[in-house]
Amino acid sequence: MKRKWVIILIAVLSWSLLTPKTGLAFSIDARAAILMDPVSGKILFEQNKDLRWPPASVTKVMTMLLIMEAVESGRVEWSDPIRTSAFAAGMGGSQVYLKEGEEFSLAEMFKTIAMVSANDASTAVAEHLYGSSRDFIEAMNRRAQELGLKNTHFVNETGLPDPAHYSSAYDLAVISRELLKYPEVLKYTSIWLDDFRDGTFQLRNTNELIRVYRGADGLKTGHTEEAKYCLAATAQKGGFRLLSVILGAESDAKRVSETRRLLDYGYRNFQWKQIKKAGQEIGQIYQKSASPEMIPVKLKKDFGLVVERGRDQLVETQLAPLSGLKYPLKAGARVGVLKAVYQGEVLAEEPVYTMVEVKKANLIVQGWRWLRDWARGLLKRKPLQSVVY
């Protein structure tokens, strides 16, 4: 009987060690919330994450994403002048009071969007990029579909109230994660005070979090009567970045305090695990018909992820070759992925690249390998496979 209870106790302790503690005895005082690792996209905490909710000016994470993508593609440059139309000048809500015909650089317009949620600037840039606000909104919804968002629909680029304009904490986190792939955006979202219009108009960031929370450097606030107080936030400390979204808080102070609690929860319960460094040989991918048969591979950027504290040793790594590789391959060609795996679940993956030229093995070599593997099978030896160092 005593042995039976010992076994039960061990099972319970093992279950408590391996079962994620996220969400236990913790909640956020808002209608919806989410905490995410922006590197892997792993959800660290969720509360009504799929609830459809008016996002107010948090909408502008998508507006800013389309702008950043346009800059990256070369369609527009930061120095390009953006002219204000009568429609943009009359947008209302949060604004910098642009006048019809006024021109400012894209960089200046973007700064007002990031810092003070300028609706007039958002519309002026939307018109410049796509010819009209309507076409820009169509692009927003196309991008939402490309990201696989199920609870998002935009009817404007500003976040002004409309029953058909909605999103969710999860969807906004996905958009924000995509936006964070452009670190330059943080240069703007982290500014607390700045000037506009030759110093005649002061900008004060609506995101109080960047002033009161160490490491906070973004991302976007939102507020309307319908949406209440919303905030997509990000911070970096302890060697890693976290991303949070809160929707429907009762006050500005509450959205800041609850975001602080949510980020503190993340940094208290999770840690960064460095998997492998870029540029070094991290393993070999097995390819029976290739020469060499074991292909040395490397990463082009550092690979790591956020894991629950105390469980970093439980994360395993695996190398998987791309299917249908054809030879010859030049050194530097992509040949597979390095996966971080926890209890059978792939948490994150990163492409790997060959460090040498790879050719197709001749028929004699391939025949010899076939015989070798046949013999290994008879001797019940493990087949050759990819290895991670």
Summary of the structure (lengths in Angstrom):
residues: 389
radius of gyration: 25.5
end to end distance: 45.2
largest distance: 86.1
contacts: 1293
relative contact order: 0.13
helix: 34%
strand: 29%
